[in-house]
Amino acid sequence: MRRAAAHAFVDDLDAPALGEADAHHLGRVLRLRPGQVVTVADGRGRWRPCTWGPGGGLEPAGEVVEEVPPSPPVTVALALTKGARADWAVQKLTELGVDAVVPFVAERSVVRWDPAAARRHAQRWRSVAREAAMQCRRARLPEVGEVVAFAEAAARPGAALAEPGGRRLDLSHPTVLVGPEGGWSPAELACGLPTVSLAPTILRSETAAVAAAAVLCHERSA
């Protein structure tokens, strides 16, 4: 996929067709030329090479390849943050290869949305993840969930809390919860989950999320 001129997602690999926005991006922004190779994926781990046609269509140019899902799945749960920092975090987590991003509300979260606003932001993050997955040539889209409560995020398998002074992070805890700017509340720290340390310094929430993903995805690929 790395040698292709572009990468995109389609609904049907047997009859690949681009959506309007993707067709515009490849044809008008990237200015692909007829015959250039474009890889397309279904977002679930299957992809195939195609060629860019004279009219902007796609012609299959190879067999469908199915990638084995990485194991264990890596999840980063991130407490809601202000501004565009969550968008940046979702983009970088996708590039690094995480399998799931779980936004959640912690006791000390400054950001709190009503259900409609939470759904809009979750949908935006899925769009950010999709664009990042096209850029970094992923065949499998990460799961970007709805905004949940701390307890639901903490109940995911292999979960640990990111906290200075914790143990070294490794794949025995493939789910990391990153708290808000104000840190964890005493009740959250006492929830029974182990703590893991990501750096010798105090990190911003979005930086901690990326640090956790980098460690776990690197160890998984070793």
Secondary structure, DSSP 8 states (H G I E B T S, - for coil): -TTSSEEEE-S-SSS----HHHHHIIIIIS---TT-EEEEE-BBSEEEEEEE-TTS-EEE-S--EE----SS--EEEEE--STTHHHHHHHHHHHHT-SEEEEEE-TT-S----HHHHHHHHHHHHHHHHHHHHHTT-SB--EE---EEHHHHHTSTTEEEEEEEEEE--TT--EEEE--TT---HHHHTSS--EEE--SS---HHHHHHHHHHHHHHHHH-
